[in-house]
Amino acid sequence: MPYFRTDRRNKLYYELIENINASETLIFLHGWAETHRIWRNQIEYFKDDYQILILDLRGFGLSSKPAYGYSLKLQSKFLHKLIQELNLESYWLIGHSFGGMLSLQYCDRYFDEMNGAILIDTTYHIPTDISTLRNLGTFFISKTLRQIWQRTLKSIKLERQRILIQDLLHDIDSVPLYVSAACGVAALNLKVKLKSIMCPILIIVGEHDELTPVSLSKRMHENLPNSQLAIIKDTGHMSFIEKPDEINSIMATFLRQIK
């Protein structure tokens, strides 16, 4: 299994799906309590045209789960080191939810080194009046995400999409509570200067996303100078699983436009 060591004790699991004919790499960053496996639909869709890097973020999946080191600034630093280790020169970040916040943090620091980013069902700011996030840690993992995934499971019919959600529900209890709490604190402390991020960014949000609602995506779009916004009808916080074909097509069009 390929691992990248962030320090002597800790490592990140990653997979590089190479394509000798591709000039660009898509780097997929999963959300809170998810793993690299969540991107199966996108990998299948994009693998013929792009090189693809998927990984498990610190604290999740096959990566190390230490009791410290979950700030978004530190995680963006780890990601940058991995990108340098793999000699990736032309790349995009594609992040869902917490992975989108990490993408924004990375853009804030390294926007001049990358092609751009695609942010899916995410935000640059978590207002304290969002009731689902008033109590982090145990409550968030055990109740909020589980409810979102269960509702998503009821709304989708295709078996290949249902399996992705079923995997999340099966694995949710394996996430240590200290990881959940640490990532929650990291998310609440995300601070980026949106107006200074000049790289191209596509913002995708589900019409009925309760966790990172459309209003926050619209505000993010207004403040990112070089951004586009796509609102996906009849979807929630897992829009890229609920309507993968539509979102993959939107992403592909955006990536072609920027070339």
Summary of the structure (lengths in Angstrom):
residues: 259
radius of gyration: 16.7
end to end distance: 33.0
largest distance: 48.1
contacts: 868
relative contact order: 0.15
helix: 47%
strand: 17%
